[in-house]
């Protein structure tokens, strides 16, 4: 079988930063303006972000480490599925390998079945949705015909939550041991942001992020943890989901609390973790006098995480060709009209009406 891993992609050399940004902002799922003005506006935005992006990638040796990390995850997942004789392929959205080249490689492999597995735990129209749209078109152009199962999300998968909680718990204990016992430690679950308008139109991303944090906290099982969900990487002047991660760093400084930052919507290290979290927010925390700044690594090649992906593959195969979530069927409430199951016409009565996280230590955006 063929497993196609979807991810964002990143420039592989300094000269690729500009075309990478252009590809990003030309995506109608990202820049939601009329087609006739999108190319011009994409060029304007890409030009304005070029120098900061080049400076960020310079800190990483001139390129993104995302492809190499995704390739390592692909090999680890293959090894975790010996009974399936599976081969993993990588399809990046905004830089090589693009879906077209990957679809041709999968076609030539001639698998008996294909599983589409996003490396985004939470579904958004701007990430998984955009990748799936591009893949369907690329597969058609390549003449790829095979029974295909699409896993849309695994935000609350028990295995994924347990693996993530174990990583968080280990780093929390390390941070707690490094601090004066009198200094409080606050956990910031930082997710990539989205404009509020996208969420209000029915995108389930914020709901799924909140579900992930609730399940991770439950799996962790540590009482009385001061935790908050926040959002990073604002890219346009619109109102984005809040509170922002920098606002929470500032609040921690006011409260004289140390922070442990958890990249809750990323499973691989890249510029948003290695630069934004490790350099920019760490510098902000130092300037503001935050008594301690710690960061949880992404799941990356963690054995528990790879095992959870293997479990998701096996469960999706049992579900059979078509669209499925980690739970098999639709997991988002009726209000999330851009859930792929809603778009596919799953009747509302078949959806699980899951309430938002219970109030308590976790503070979420209104």
C-alpha distance (Angstrom), angle and dihedral (degrees) to the residues before:
residue distance angle dihedral
X1 . . .
X2 3.81 . .
X3 3.80 121.5 .
X4 3.80 115.0 -163.7
X5 3.80 114.2 -155.6
X6 3.80 114.5 -156.3
X7 3.78 123.4 -153.2
X8 3.78 140.5 154.1
X9 3.79 99.5 -103.9
X10 3.76 128.0 -147.2
X11 3.80 141.0 -142.9
X12 3.79 114.0 -74.1
X13 3.82 95.1 -157.9
X14 3.83 136.6 14.1
X15 3.82 92.3 -96.6
X16 3.81 90.1 58.0
X17 3.82 95.7 60.9
X18 3.81 94.6 84.8
X19 3.84 97.6 47.6
X20 3.81 89.3 43.4
X21 3.82 90.1 56.2
X22 3.79 91.4 45.9
X23 3.81 90.9 52.2
X24 3.79 89.8 49.5
X25 3.78 96.8 51.6
X26 3.80 94.8 40.1
X27 3.80 89.0 63.2
X28 3.83 108.2 106.5
X29 3.79 89.0 -146.9
X30 3.83 88.9 61.4
X31 3.79 104.0 34.1
X32 3.80 104.1 40.1
X33 3.77 101.6 -166.9
X34 3.82 131.5 114.5
X35 3.79 114.0 -65.7
X36 3.81 94.0 -118.6
X37 3.81 93.7 62.5
X38 3.83 100.0 32.4
X39 3.86 97.0 87.8
X40 3.81 92.5 50.9
X41 3.80 93.9 43.9
X42 3.82 90.7 46.2
X43 3.80 90.0 55.2
X44 3.80 91.4 49.3
X45 3.81 93.6 49.6
X46 3.82 93.2 43.0
X47 3.80 90.5 50.8
X48 3.80 91.6 50.6
X49 3.80 92.1 50.4
X50 3.80 97.9 40.3
X51 3.80 100.7 91.8
X52 3.83 95.6 44.8
X53 3.81 90.0 47.0
X54 3.80 92.1 48.6
X55 3.80 89.7 50.1
X56 3.81 90.7 50.8
X57 3.79 93.9 49.5
X58 3.80 90.0 45.7
X59 3.80 86.6 63.6
X60 3.82 86.9 56.3
X61 3.79 95.2 50.5
X62 3.80 95.8 -87.0
X63 3.79 98.5 -60.7
X64 3.79 145.2 57.7
X65 3.82 117.9 -92.6
X66 3.80 90.9 -150.6
X67 3.80 99.3 101.3
X68 3.80 94.5 50.6
X69 3.79 90.6 47.0
X70 3.80 92.3 48.5
X71 3.80 90.4 48.6
X72 3.80 89.6 53.6
X73 3.81 90.3 49.5
X74 3.82 89.4 50.2
X75 3.80 92.6 53.8
X76 3.82 91.3 45.9
X77 3.80 91.4 50.8
X78 3.81 91.5 50.3
X79 3.80 89.4 52.9
X80 3.81 90.4 50.1
X81 3.83 91.1 56.7
X82 3.81 104.0 53.4
X83 3.78 93.5 149.0
X84 3.81 93.4 59.2
X85 3.80 101.5 51.1
X86 3.79 84.7 -136.9
X87 3.77 126.6 178.9
X88 3.80 119.8 -158.9
X89 3.79 122.4 -143.8
X90 3.81 126.8 -170.9
X91 3.80 125.1 -134.8
X92 3.79 115.3 -175.1
X93 3.78 120.7 -164.4
X94 3.81 104.7 -145.1
X95 3.82 106.1 19.5
X96 3.78 139.6 22.8
X97 2.95 132.0 -17.3
X98 3.81 89.2 44.9
X99 3.80 122.9 -170.7
X100 3.81 92.8 -101.3
X101 3.80 94.4 60.3
X102 3.79 92.1 41.3
X103 3.81 93.0 49.2
X104 3.81 89.6 53.6
X105 3.80 90.5 49.8
X106 3.80 91.4 50.2
X107 3.81 90.6 47.8
X108 3.80 90.8 52.8
X109 3.81 90.0 48.2
X110 3.83 86.5 57.8
X111 3.81 98.4 -152.3
X112 3.76 124.6 -167.5
X113 3.80 89.6 -132.0
X114 3.80 139.6 7.0
X115 3.80 128.2 -143.5
X116 3.81 119.3 -163.9
X117 3.82 109.4 -150.0
X118 3.83 119.5 179.7
X119 3.78 117.9 -152.5
X120 3.79 86.3 -141.7
X121 3.84 108.4 95.2
X122 3.81 91.6 -161.5
X123 3.79 121.5 54.3
X124 3.79 120.4 -123.4
X125 3.77 130.3 165.2
X126 3.82 86.2 -129.2
X127 3.81 95.4 58.0
X128 3.81 119.9 16.1
X129 3.79 92.4 19.2
X130 3.80 93.0 52.5
X131 3.81 92.0 45.5
X132 3.80 92.9 50.3
X133 3.80 92.3 49.6
X134 3.79 90.6 51.0
X135 3.82 91.3 46.3
X136 3.79 94.5 52.2
X137 3.80 90.3 52.8
X138 3.81 92.8 44.8
X139 3.82 92.7 48.2
X140 3.79 90.0 51.9
X141 3.81 91.8 49.9
X142 3.81 90.8 48.8
X143 3.80 93.5 48.3
X144 3.80 90.6 -122.0
X145 3.81 109.2 167.3
X146 3.81 119.0 175.0
X147 3.81 137.5 122.6
X148 3.81 103.2 -81.2
X149 3.80 131.5 -160.9
X150 3.80 118.4 -165.2
X151 3.81 119.2 -156.6
X152 3.79 104.7 -159.8
X153 3.82 101.0 -173.6
X154 3.80 147.3 -16.4
X155 3.79 101.5 -166.1
X156 3.80 94.5 139.8
X157 3.79 101.6 26.2
X158 3.83 107.3 143.6
X159 3.81 93.8 -135.4
X160 3.79 93.1 48.5
X161 3.81 91.7 46.6
X162 3.81 93.0 48.3
X163 3.81 93.1 48.8
X164 3.80 91.5 48.3
X165 3.80 92.6 46.0
X166 3.81 91.1 53.0
X167 3.81 91.2 54.3
X168 3.81 91.6 47.1
X169 3.80 92.6 47.1
X170 3.80 93.4 51.6
X171 3.80 93.7 50.1
X172 3.82 91.8 43.4
X173 3.80 90.6 55.5
X174 3.82 90.6 48.6
X175 3.79 91.5 49.8
X176 3.79 92.9 45.6
X177 3.82 90.7 51.6
X178 3.82 91.1 50.9
X179 3.81 93.7 52.6
X180 3.76 133.0 76.3
X181 3.82 106.0 -99.1
X182 3.81 89.1 -122.4
X183 3.82 92.6 60.6
X184 3.81 113.6 90.2
X185 3.82 118.2 -132.7
X186 3.79 119.0 -143.9
X187 3.81 123.4 -165.4
X188 3.81 115.7 -138.7
X189 3.80 111.9 -161.9
X190 3.80 98.4 -158.0
X191 3.80 119.4 -163.8
X192 3.77 129.7 178.1
X193 3.79 108.0 -92.9
X194 3.79 131.5 -120.9
X195 3.80 132.3 -162.3
X196 3.80 109.3 -94.7
X197 3.80 90.7 -126.1
X198 3.81 91.0 65.5
X199 3.81 91.8 52.3
X200 3.81 92.8 45.3
X201 3.80 89.8 54.4
X202 3.81 89.9 60.5
X203 3.81 108.4 -82.9
X204 3.84 106.7 151.0
X205 3.82 96.3 -151.6
X206 3.82 99.0 105.8
X207 3.79 91.8 45.6
X208 3.79 91.0 50.5
X209 3.82 93.0 47.4
X210 3.79 89.0 54.1
X211 3.79 90.4 48.6
X212 3.82 90.4 51.0
X213 3.79 92.5 52.7
X214 3.80 92.1 46.7
X215 3.83 92.0 51.3
X216 3.81 93.0 45.0
X217 3.79 91.1 50.4
X218 3.80 89.6 48.9
X219 3.80 91.9 49.4
X220 3.80 90.6 47.0
X221 3.79 90.7 53.5
X222 3.80 95.3 -165.9
X223 3.81 111.6 144.2
X224 3.79 126.1 -136.3
X225 3.79 98.2 19.1
X226 3.80 114.4 161.6
X227 3.79 102.6 -136.7
X228 3.78 138.0 161.9
X229 3.81 136.4 -175.9
X230 3.79 114.1 -130.8
X231 3.79 138.4 165.5
X232 3.80 134.3 -127.0
X233 3.82 141.2 -174.8
X234 3.79 101.3 53.5
X235 3.81 106.5 -172.7
X236 3.83 107.9 175.7
X237 3.84 136.8 42.2
X238 3.82 91.8 -107.2
X239 3.79 123.0 109.4
X240 3.81 106.5 -87.7
X241 3.77 132.2 -165.1
X242 3.77 113.3 -73.2
X243 2.88 164.1 -96.2
X244 3.78 91.6 39.1
X245 3.79 120.2 -138.4
X246 3.80 92.4 -117.3
X247 3.81 89.8 53.0
X248 3.79 89.3 53.5
X249 3.81 91.3 49.6
X250 3.79 87.7 52.8
X251 3.81 91.5 48.8
X252 3.80 90.2 50.6
X253 3.79 89.4 53.4
X254 3.80 90.1 52.6
X255 3.81 90.1 49.1
X256 3.84 91.9 44.4
X257 3.80 88.7 -124.9
X258 3.80 127.3 145.8
X259 3.80 116.8 -129.2
X260 3.78 135.3 -137.1
X261 3.83 109.1 -162.3
X262 3.81 117.1 -151.2
X263 3.84 116.8 -167.7
X264 3.79 93.1 -143.9
X265 3.85 99.7 175.6
X266 3.82 98.2 43.7
X267 3.80 125.4 75.9
X268 3.81 96.3 179.7
X269 3.79 134.8 52.0
X270 3.80 115.1 -108.3
X271 3.80 140.3 134.2
X272 3.80 95.3 -57.1
X273 3.80 90.7 57.8
X274 3.81 104.0 28.3
X275 3.82 95.6 43.6
X276 3.80 110.1 16.9
X277 3.80 96.0 42.1
X278 3.80 102.2 26.1
X279 3.80 99.0 39.7
X280 3.80 113.2 17.0
X281 3.80 101.3 38.1
X282 3.79 92.1 36.9
X283 3.82 88.5 54.9
X284 3.81 90.6 47.6
X285 3.81 90.6 50.5
X286 3.80 90.9 50.2
X287 3.81 92.4 48.9
X288 3.80 91.9 49.8
X289 3.79 94.1 46.6
X290 3.81 98.8 -113.0
X291 3.84 102.3 175.6
X292 3.80 93.9 -132.3
X293 3.80 137.5 3.6
X294 3.80 120.1 -161.8
X295 3.78 132.9 167.2
X296 3.80 132.1 -154.1
X297 3.83 113.0 -136.6
X298 3.79 119.3 -121.1
X299 3.80 118.2 -101.1
X300 3.82 91.4 -102.0
X301 3.84 107.6 146.2
X302 3.79 96.1 -10.8
X303 3.82 107.1 147.9
X304 3.80 93.4 -132.9
X305 3.79 91.8 51.7
X306 3.80 93.8 48.5
X307 3.82 88.8 48.3
X308 3.82 89.2 52.0
X309 3.81 90.6 52.5
X310 3.80 89.7 50.2
X311 3.80 89.2 51.1
X312 3.80 90.3 50.7
X313 3.81 90.4 51.4
X314 3.80 92.0 52.1
X315 3.81 92.5 47.0
X316 3.81 92.7 48.0
X317 3.81 90.8 51.1
X318 3.80 89.5 53.1
X319 3.79 88.2 52.8
X320 3.77 90.5 55.3
X321 3.81 133.5 -145.7
X322 3.79 117.7 -19.3
X323 3.78 134.5 48.2
X324 3.78 122.1 -30.3
X325 3.79 140.5 159.8
X326 3.79 127.0 -144.5
X327 3.80 86.0 -87.9
X328 3.79 94.0 48.1
X329 3.77 99.2 -114.4
X330 3.80 136.8 40.4
X331 3.81 114.7 -44.4
X332 3.83 101.6 179.3
X333 3.81 124.9 90.5
X334 3.80 121.0 -109.3
X335 3.81 93.0 -98.2
X336 3.83 91.5 69.5
X337 3.78 98.0 81.5
X338 3.81 93.2 170.5
X339 3.78 93.1 60.4
X340 3.82 102.2 121.2
X341 3.81 90.1 -125.3
X342 3.80 89.7 57.4
X343 3.80 90.0 48.6
X344 3.81 89.1 49.5
X345 3.79 89.8 54.4
X346 3.80 101.1 -106.9
X347 3.82 103.4 170.6
X348 3.81 112.7 -111.9
X349 3.78 91.5 -124.3
X350 3.80 88.7 64.6
X351 3.79 93.3 55.0
X352 3.78 122.8 95.8
X353 3.78 109.5 -119.9
X354 3.79 98.2 -143.2
X355 3.81 116.5 -175.0
X356 3.81 119.7 -132.3
X357 3.82 119.1 -97.9
X358 3.77 113.4 -62.8
X359 3.81 114.3 -104.1
X360 3.77 115.0 -100.3
X361 3.77 134.2 94.6
X362 3.81 93.9 -11.9
X363 3.79 112.8 85.2
X364 3.79 115.2 -162.5
X365 3.77 135.1 -177.2
X366 3.78 115.5 -84.3
